[in-house]
């Protein structure tokens, strides 16, 4: 996994990033999403200050990420419970089989 240097444009600013080559596609998609959200905020709210727009975009994206993380953690917890139940049933079934052999 090698590092690559790429340039991205966010809110009119050019930034040079050194990233793992495997991450390049994800970074470019993130930059595209950020710039898309910036355009939406400029059109929908008439805000011209890039600093304010970046703050609002950051808040929106991080809030969405946090919500998705909480949902994933909840689903993972439920899955763990189901797997524990299955494991207990298998162990009980194993004991029942051993009891019938004796």
Residue pairs with C-beta under 8 A, 6 or more apart in sequence:
1 20
1 21
1 22
2 20
2 21
3 18
3 19
3 20
3 21
4 18
4 19
4 20
4 21
4 24
5 16
5 17
5 18
6 16
6 17
6 19
6 24
6 27
6 28
7 14
7 15
7 16
7 17
8 14
8 15
8 17
8 27
8 28
8 31
9 15
9 31
9 35
10 31
10 34
10 35
10 38
10 54
11 34
11 35
11 38
11 50
11 53
11 54
12 50
17 27
19 27
33 61
34 57
34 61
37 57
37 60
37 61
38 50
38 53
38 54
38 57
41 47
41 53
41 56
41 57
42 48
42 53
45 56
47 53
47 56
